[in-house]
Amino acid sequence: MAKAGANPSGEVEQITVLLVDDIAETRESIRKLLSFEPDFKVIGSVGTGKEGVEAAKQLKPSIIIMDINMPDMDGIQATSLINQAVPTAAVIIMSVQNDQDYLRRAMLAGARNFLSKPVMPDELYNTIRTVYKQHQTYRETFTQIKEGGAVEQKKAVAAMTGVEDRPGHIIVVYSPQGGVGSTTIATNLASGLMKEGVRVLLVDSDVQFGDVGVYLNLPAQTSMLDLVDTVSDLDIDLFDKIVVSHESGLKVLLGPTRPEMADPIVQNPAVISQIIQKIANNYDFIVVDTARHLDDIVLSLFEIAAKIVLVSLPTLASVKNTKYVLDLFDQLGFDASRNMLVLNRVPTDKNSQKFMVSTERIEKFLKLPVTLSIPTDDVTVLQSMSKGVPIVAQRDRSKSPVREFMQLADQLHATLMPESVDQSADKDKPEEKKSRLPLNLRFGKA
């Protein structure tokens, strides 16, 4: 019977193998074991992770047997680099430490399988042949696109890996005052942006008291907490397992379920923006609902936003707070063209309007035009929450407030998408941005 490495004609198809282990005796032992099988050919043997990466680039083996613990660069880091530089090679991690954490980290880095030391010959042979066969599609696809153009190559890689090349426009919805309806606007904006062929992600970045899950009646079995420890090696497959899908098709990344669970994110405030940037090119739009406190979490989101939707009520207190935010933006050197002002709960009857600040006065005071005024309709909002369905998905779009939500979505779509369409062929994944100012300078601390 032909082995797993045999081709259709029955001839033995050799599987080239690179050995990476800091113990020379281990490498020699595995080499001898593989020499007994005609379909295996060891083409390289090195003793460090860095040498393993370089050898993989030069030799381009089919299989790499990689030790996990090495002094200069561990096997997980080396696997991640090899996975990017030599996608035709499949890595099998090998270690004396057989626990689930190592297995999870290895798989996130791109390893195809995991062996425990000391390995039995049959287990070694079977694992190599199985991984080689499973990785065949990757090898063939990357070989085919090697001679192709950049656009064709991106499309082929996207189809194979699930990693896309979408524009990833980030829209942050923020208000410095609680209870103004920011979550309602963020939820309906995200829903309104969903069109045929357009992928939208809604992120609840209020890590202590987020309400997106309540608004959409979504189960909270997973949250962004599941991604915090793996953000440096974040994989889109893992991300897809963590996001929740609303019945409308909207993808949602929920925050922690309770305030006391938010500490890992509070201690690492940039982690949400890092997660978003890691997966941005898998979505056309990412709408982020925020907490009202101006902390480092919110500031890091402002810095990566394509547009910032400031939500205000037509009241003196709310407009005053919005002015403070705009002043802070000026101090931080933010591009003012990113700012959009939305007035929520604007009264429609003349008696109530007497006690509110007019749109003209607000625009003059803030030196920012009002993009949209959304009329008061608390009944519709409460009905929407009770059903777990966005307002835009359950009412006639020609009527308020659905009409206004759709106007906001259409305007953002028209503003952002033309540029992304023109540049999508050449646009790379957004580079992670670092904060312009340290925290003590942002808030004027000594």
C-alpha positions in Angstrom: 0.0 0.0 0.0 1.3 3.5 -0.9 2.0 5.8 2.1 0.3 9.0 2.7 3.1 10.7 0.9 2.7 8.8 -2.3 1.5 10.4 -5.5 -1.3 8.9 -7.7 1.2 6.9 -9.8 2.3 5.1 -6.7 5.7 6.6 -6.5 6.9 7.8 -3.1 6.6 11.6 -2.8 9.2 12.8 -0.3 8.2 15.0 2.5 11.0 17.5 3.2 11.6 18.1 6.9 13.4 20.8 8.9 14.4 20.0 12.5 14.6 22.9 15.1 15.7 22.0 18.6 18.4 23.3 20.9 19.4 19.8 22.0 21.6 18.2 19.3 20.9 14.7 20.5 17.1 15.2 20.1 17.6 16.4 16.5 19.8 13.4 15.7 17.4 10.9 17.3 14.5 12.3 15.2 16.6 12.4 12.1 17.4 8.7 12.5 13.8 7.8 13.1 12.8 9.6 9.9 15.6 8.0 7.9 13.8 4.6 8.2 10.8 5.8 6.2 11.4 6.4 2.4 8.9 9.3 2.1 10.7 11.5 4.7 13.8 13.5 3.9 15.5 15.7 6.5 16.9 18.7 4.6 18.0 20.8 7.6 18.8 20.7 11.3 19.4 23.8 13.5 19.6 24.6 17.2 17.8 27.9 17.7 14.6 29.6 16.9 16.3 32.4 14.9 18.2 29.8 12.9 14.9 27.9 12.3 13.3 31.0 10.8 16.3 31.6 8.5 16.5 28.0 7.5 12.8 27.8 6.7 13.2 30.8 4.4 16.1 29.3 2.6 15.2 25.6 2.5 11.4 26.0 2.3 10.6 22.6 3.8 7.2 20.9 3.7 7.3 20.2 7.5 9.1 21.8 10.4 9.5 19.9 13.7 9.9 22.8 16.2 10.9 22.6 19.9 8.9 25.0 22.0 11.6 25.9 24.6 14.7 27.5 23.1 17.0 30.1 24.6 17.1 32.9 21.9 13.6 32.7 20.5 11.0 30.2 21.6 9.2 27.9 19.2 5.9 29.8 19.4 7.5 33.1 18.3 9.5 31.3 15.6 6.4 29.5 14.4 4.5 32.8 14.1 7.4 34.3 12.0 7.6 31.2 9.8 3.9 31.1 9.3 4.1 34.6 7.7 7.4 34.2 5.8 7.0 30.6 4.5 3.3 29.8 4.4 3.9 26.6 2.4 5.6 25.1 5.5 3.6 23.4 8.2 4.9 23.6 11.7 4.6 20.7 14.3 5.4 21.9 17.8 7.2 19.4 20.1 7.7 19.8 23.8 8.0 18.0 27.1 5.4 20.3 28.5 2.1 18.8 27.4 -0.5 21.2 28.7 -3.5 23.0 27.2 -2.0 26.5 27.5 1.0 25.5 25.4 -1.2 23.8 22.9 -3.5 26.9 22.6 -0.6 29.3 22.1 1.1 27.0 19.6 -2.1 26.8 17.5 -2.6 30.6 17.7 0.9 31.0 16.4 0.1 28.9 13.3 1.3 25.4 14.4 -0.6 22.6 12.7 -0.1 19.9 15.4 1.5 19.2 18.7 3.7 16.3 19.9 4.9 15.5 23.4 8.5 14.4 24.1 9.6 11.7 24.0 7.7 10.9 20.9 6.9 7.4 19.7 8.0 6.6 16.1 4.5 5.7 14.9 3.0 8.8 16.4 5.8 10.9 14.7 5.3 9.3 11.3 1.5 9.5 11.4 1.5 13.2 12.6 3.9 14.3 9.8 1.9 12.5 7.1 -1.4 13.8 8.4 -0.2 17.4 8.6 1.4 17.2 5.2 -1.8 16.1 3.6 -3.9 18.7 5.5 -1.6 21.4 4.4 -1.7 20.4 0.8 -4.3 23.1 -0.2 -2.1 25.8 1.3 1.0 24.7 -0.6 -0.8 24.5 -3.9 -2.6 27.8 -3.5 0.5 29.8 -2.5 2.5 28.1 -5.3 -0.2 29.1 -7.9 -0.3 32.7 -6.8 3.4 33.2 -6.5 3.6 34.3 -10.2 0.3 36.2 -10.0 -0.2 39.9 -9.6 -0.8 41.7 -6.2 -4.6 41.9 -6.6 -5.0 38.3 -7.6 -2.7 37.2 -4.8 -4.7 39.1 -2.2 -7.9 37.6 -3.4 -6.5 34.1 -3.3 -5.0 34.4 0.1 -8.3 35.9 1.4 -10.3 33.0 0.0 -8.0 30.5 1.6 -7.2 32.0 5.0 -10.4 34.0 5.7 -8.3 37.2 6.0 -9.8 39.9 3.8 -8.7 43.2 2.5 -11.6 45.5 3.5 -11.1 49.2 4.3 -11.8 48.8 8.1 -13.2 52.3 8.7 -13.5 52.8 12.5 -16.4 55.0 13.7 -16.4 55.9 17.4 -19.6 57.1 19.0 -19.1 59.1 22.1 -20.8 61.5 24.5 -19.3 63.0 27.7 -22.7 62.8 29.3 -24.5 59.6 30.3 -28.1 58.9 29.3 -28.0 60.8 26.0 -28.7 57.7 23.8 -25.2 57.0 22.5 -25.7 53.2 22.6 -29.0 53.6 20.7 -27.2 55.6 18.0 -24.2 53.3 17.8 -26.5 50.2 17.5 -28.7 51.7 14.9 -25.8 53.2 13.0 -24.1 49.8 12.8 -27.3 48.3 11.6 -27.9 51.0 9.1 -24.5 50.6 7.6 -25.2 47.0 6.7 -25.8 46.6 3.0 -25.3 43.8 0.6 -21.7 42.8 0.6 -20.8 45.2 3.5 -19.4 43.7 6.7 -20.0 45.6 9.9 -18.7 45.0 13.4 -20.2 46.7 16.5 -17.9 46.9 19.5 -19.0 47.7 23.1 -16.0 49.4 24.7 -17.8 50.4 27.9 -16.0 47.7 29.8 -17.8 48.3 33.1 -21.4 49.2 32.2 -21.9 48.4 28.5 -25.5 48.0 27.3 -25.1 46.8 23.7 -25.8 43.2 24.7 -29.0 44.3 26.5 -30.1 46.5 23.5 -29.8 43.6 21.1 -30.8 40.8 23.5 -27.5 38.9 22.9 -26.1 36.1 25.0 -22.9 37.0 26.9 -21.1 33.7 26.7 -18.0 35.3 25.2 -16.5 38.8 25.4 -13.4 40.8 24.5 -11.9 39.4 27.7 -11.3 36.2 25.8 -9.0 38.1 23.5 -6.9 40.2 25.9 -4.2 37.6 26.5 -3.8 36.7 22.9 -3.9 40.2 21.3 -0.2 40.0 20.1 -1.0 36.8 18.2 -4.6 37.5 17.5 -6.0 35.1 14.8 -9.1 35.9 12.8 -10.4 32.4 13.4 -10.3 32.9 17.2 -11.8 36.3 16.8 -14.7 34.9 14.8 -15.4 32.4 17.7 -15.6 35.2 20.2 -17.8 37.7 18.4 -21.6 37.2 18.7 -23.9 37.2 15.7 -27.2 39.1 16.0 -30.2 37.6 14.1 -29.8 40.5 11.6 -26.3 39.3 10.7 -24.6 42.1 12.6 -21.4 41.0 14.3 -20.9 42.2 17.9 -17.9 42.2 20.2 -19.3 42.4 23.7 -17.6 43.9 26.8 -17.2 42.2 30.2 -20.5 41.1 31.7 -19.8 42.6 35.1 -17.8 45.8 36.3 -15.4 43.8 38.5 -14.4 41.7 35.5 -13.0 44.7 33.5 -9.7 44.9 35.4 -7.6 43.2 32.7 -8.7 45.8 30.2 -8.5 48.7 32.6 -4.9 47.7 33.4 -4.1 47.6 29.6 -6.3 50.4 28.2 -4.9 50.2 24.7 -5.9 46.6 24.2 -9.4 47.3 22.7 -7.9 49.5 20.0 -5.2 46.9 19.4 -7.8 44.2 18.9 -9.8 46.4 16.5 -6.7 47.2 14.4 -5.7 43.6 14.2 -9.0 42.6 12.6 -9.9 45.8 10.9 -9.3 44.6 7.3 -12.0 41.9 7.8 -14.7 44.6 8.0 -15.9 47.6 6.0 -17.1 49.5 9.1 -16.4 49.1 12.8 -18.7 51.1 15.0 -17.5 51.5 18.6 -19.8 52.4 21.5 -17.9 54.0 24.3 -18.2 54.9 28.0 -18.6 58.5 28.9 -15.4 58.8 31.0 -12.4 60.3 29.2 -9.9 57.6 30.1 -7.1 56.0 28.2 -9.5 53.4 26.7 -11.6 56.1 25.0 -8.6 58.2 24.0 -6.9 55.3 22.3 -10.1 54.7 20.3 -10.3 58.3 19.3 -6.8 58.1 17.9 -7.6 55.3 15.5 -11.0 56.6 14.5 -11.8 57.6 10.9 -14.8 59.5 12.3 -15.9 60.5 15.8 -19.6 60.9 16.2 -20.2 63.2 19.2 -23.7 62.8 20.7 -25.2 65.7 22.6 -28.6 66.8 23.8 -29.9 70.3 23.0 -29.3 71.4 26.6 -26.9 73.8 28.2 -25.1 71.2 30.3 -24.7 68.7 27.4 -23.5 71.3 25.0 -21.0 72.6 27.6 -19.6 69.1 28.1 -19.3 68.6 24.3 -17.3 71.9 24.1 -14.9 70.6 26.7 -14.3 67.5 24.6 -13.7 69.5 21.4 -11.2 71.7 23.3 -9.4 68.6 24.4 -9.3 67.4 20.8 -7.6 70.7 19.8 -5.0 70.3 22.6 -4.2 66.7 21.4 -3.9 67.9 17.8 -6.8 65.7 16.5 -8.0 66.4 13.0 -11.2 68.4 13.3 -12.5 67.0 10.0 -13.1 63.7 11.8 -15.7 65.2 14.1 -19.4 64.8 13.5 -22.1 66.3 15.8 -25.4 64.5 16.4 -28.2 66.1 18.5 -30.4 63.4 20.1 -33.8 63.7 21.6 -34.6 67.0 19.9 -38.2 68.0 20.9 -40.7 68.4 18.1 -43.4 70.4 19.9 -42.9 74.1 20.3 -43.5 74.2 24.1 -40.6 71.9 24.8 -38.4 73.7 22.3 -38.6 76.8 24.4 -36.5 75.1 27.1 -33.8 73.8 24.7 -30.8 75.4 23.0 -31.5 76.0 19.3 -29.4 74.3 16.7 -28.1 77.7 15.4 -26.8 78.6 18.9 -25.2 75.2 19.4 -23.4 75.3 16.0 -22.1 78.8 16.7 -20.9 78.0 20.2 -19.2 74.7 19.3 -18.0 75.9 15.9 -19.2 72.6 14.5 -22.2 72.0 12.2 -24.9 69.7 13.4 -24.8 66.7 11.1 -28.1 65.3 12.3 -30.9 66.0 14.7 -32.8 63.0 16.0 -36.3 63.7 17.4 -37.5 62.4 20.7 -39.1 59.0 20.6 -38.6 57.2 23.8 -41.5 54.8 23.2 -39.8 53.5 20.0 -36.5 53.1 21.8 -38.1 51.1 24.6 -40.0 48.9 22.2 -36.7 48.3 20.3 -34.9 47.3 23.5 -37.7 44.9 24.6 -37.6 43.1 21.2 -33.8 43.1 21.0 -34.1 44.5 17.4 -32.5 47.8 16.2 -35.0 50.5 15.4 -33.9 50.7 11.8 -34.8 47.0 11.3 -38.4 47.1 12.5 -40.0 50.3 11.2 -40.7 52.1 8.0 -37.5 53.9 7.0 -39.4 56.9 5.8 -40.5 57.8 9.3 -38.6 59.2 12.3 -36.4 58.3 13.9 -35.5 55.5 11.4 -35.1 58.1 8.7 -32.5 60.0 10.7 -30.6 56.9 11.6 -30.4 55.9 8.0 -29.4 59.4 7.0 -26.5 59.2 9.4 -25.5 55.7 8.1 -25.8 56.8 4.4 -23.7 59.9 5.0 -20.9 58.0 6.7 -21.0 55.3 4.0 -20.8 57.9 1.2 -18.0 59.8 2.9 -15.8 56.9 3.8 -16.4 54.2 1.2 -15.5 55.9 -2.0 -12.0 56.4 -0.8 -11.7 52.8 0.4 -13.0 51.5 -2.9 -10.4 53.5 -4.9 -7.5 52.4 -2.6 -8.6 48.9 -1.6 -6.3 47.2 -4.0 -3.2 48.8 -2.5 -4.2 49.4 1.0 -2.4 47.4 3.6 -3.7 46.5 7.1 -3.9 49.6 9.3 -0.7 50.1 11.2 -1.3 50.1 15.0 -0.9 53.7 16.2 0.7 54.7 19.5 -0.6 57.4 21.7 0.5 60.9 20.8 0.8 61.9 24.5 1.4 60.1 27.8 -1.5 60.1 30.1 -0.1 62.7 32.5 0.3 65.2 29.6 -3.1 64.4 28.2 -4.9 65.4 31.3 -2.4 68.1 32.3 -1.0 66.2 35.3 2.4 67.1 36.7 
